[in-house]
Amino acid sequence: MLIQLLYVSQPVGPITTTVTSTILEASIKNNKFQDVTGVLCQGDGIYMQVLEGERSKVNDLYSVIRSDPRHKNVELLLIEDIVQKKYKEWSMKLVHLSKNDPMVHMHHPEFDPYSATGKDAMKLIEDLIAMGKPILSNS
Ligand SMILES: Cc1cc2nc3c(=O)[nH]c(=O)nc-3n(C[C@H](O)[C@H](O)[C@H](O)COP(=O)(O)O)c2cc1C
């Protein structure tokens, strides 16, 4: 059974390129092996990540990620059964998120992932991808 999970968190310390590439490297290696795919949005002091795959695999990975000391205040926003993966070609795609982005301003003016509904947060991610915001893609 496939599921999709979305959470939000706050990085501990600045998001440097070293932190990002270390996380991405591990993600790509492990996610490929577990057949997990998804998107990691970062910027403006938050991470938002979509994970999709077999339920047990996504649950296991989420437990590992939750206890990663590189972020805090990890909060589950959405979890649902899916028929097929939305991001099946991406082991983990990195997307830049900025509240000052004109699109974010226009379509999600009050956006705060900690108070948004899971569906609104997911919509923002879909909008960012549709607007060509991905800055790095790895498969
Ligand atoms: C915001 C964030 C997102 C992460 N996403 C993933 C991920 O998608 N896949 C993954 O394997 N590890 C991810 N990690 C890293 C894990 O917490 C953990 O460090 C890693 O899985 C350990 O892998 P290793 O045992 O191969 O070194 C993430 C960490 C953070 C802080």
The ligand as an SDF file (V2000), in Angstrom:
LIG
                    3D

 31 33  0  0  0  0  0  0  0  0999 V2000
   15.0340   17.8470    6.6140 C   0  0  0  0  0  0  0  0  0  0  0  0
   15.6450   16.4930    6.4670 C   0  0  0  0  0  0  0  0  0  0  0  0
   15.1950   15.6470    5.4580 C   0  0  0  0  0  0  0  0  0  0  0  0
   15.7650   14.3750    5.3100 C   0  0  0  0  0  0  0  0  0  0  0  0
   15.3170   13.5550    4.3130 N   0  0  0  0  0  0  0  0  0  0  0  0
   15.8210   12.3050    4.1980 C   0  0  0  0  0  0  0  0  0  0  0  0
   15.3360   11.4220    3.1950 C   0  0  0  0  0  0  0  0  0  0  0  0
   14.4520   11.7200    2.3960 O   0  0  0  0  0  0  0  0  0  0  0  0
   15.9200   10.1880    3.1330 N   0  0  0  0  0  0  0  0  0  0  0  0
   16.9170    9.7930    3.9630 C   0  0  0  0  0  0  0  0  0  0  0  0
   17.3800    8.6580    3.8370 O   0  0  0  0  0  0  0  0  0  0  0  0
   17.3930   10.6210    4.9070 N   0  0  0  0  0  0  0  0  0  0  0  0
   16.8780   11.8610    5.0440 C   0  0  0  0  0  0  0  0  0  0  0  0
   17.3690   12.7030    6.0010 N   0  0  0  0  0  0  0  0  0  0  0  0
   18.5290   12.2440    6.7990 C   0  0  0  0  0  0  0  0  0  0  0  0
   18.1330   11.2570    7.8740 C   0  0  0  0  0  0  0  0  0  0  0  0
   17.6320   11.9410    8.9900 O   0  0  0  0  0  0  0  0  0  0  0  0
   19.3780   10.4250    8.2890 C   0  0  0  0  0  0  0  0  0  0  0  0
   20.4270   11.2720    8.6560 O   0  0  0  0  0  0  0  0  0  0  0  0
   19.8450    9.5560    7.1460 C   0  0  0  0  0  0  0  0  0  0  0  0
   18.7720    8.8060    6.6200 O   0  0  0  0  0  0  0  0  0  0  0  0
   20.9470    8.5890    7.6390 C   0  0  0  0  0  0  0  0  0  0  0  0
   21.4060    7.9090    6.5300 O   0  0  0  0  0  0  0  0  0  0  0  0
   22.7050    6.9920    6.6070 P   0  0  0  0  0  0  0  0  0  0  0  0
   22.4330    5.9960    7.7180 O   0  0  0  0  0  0  0  0  0  0  0  0
   22.7980    6.3190    5.2720 O   0  0  0  0  0  0  0  0  0  0  0  0
   23.8620    7.8960    6.8880 O   0  0  0  0  0  0  0  0  0  0  0  0
   16.8050   13.9640    6.1810 C   0  0  0  0  0  0  0  0  0  0  0  0
   17.2320   14.8230    7.1960 C   0  0  0  0  0  0  0  0  0  0  0  0
   16.6710   16.0800    7.3440 C   0  0  0  0  0  0  0  0  0  0  0  0
   17.1540   16.9780    8.4290 C   0  0  0  0  0  0  0  0  0  0  0  0
  1  2  1  0
  2  3  1  0
  2 30  2  0
  3  4  2  0
  4  5  1  0
  4 28  1  0
  5  6  2  0
  6  7  1  0
  6 13  1  0
  7  8  2  0
  7  9  1  0
  9 10  1  0
 10 11  2  0
 10 12  1  0
 12 13  2  0
 13 14  1  0
 14 15  1  0
 14 28  1  0
 15 16  1  0
 16 17  1  0
 16 18  1  0
 18 19  1  0
 18 20  1  0
 20 21  1  0
 20 22  1  0
 22 23  1  0
 23 24  1  0
 24 25  2  0
 24 26  1  0
 24 27  1  0
 28 29  2  0
 29 30  1  0
 30 31  1  0
M  END
$$$$
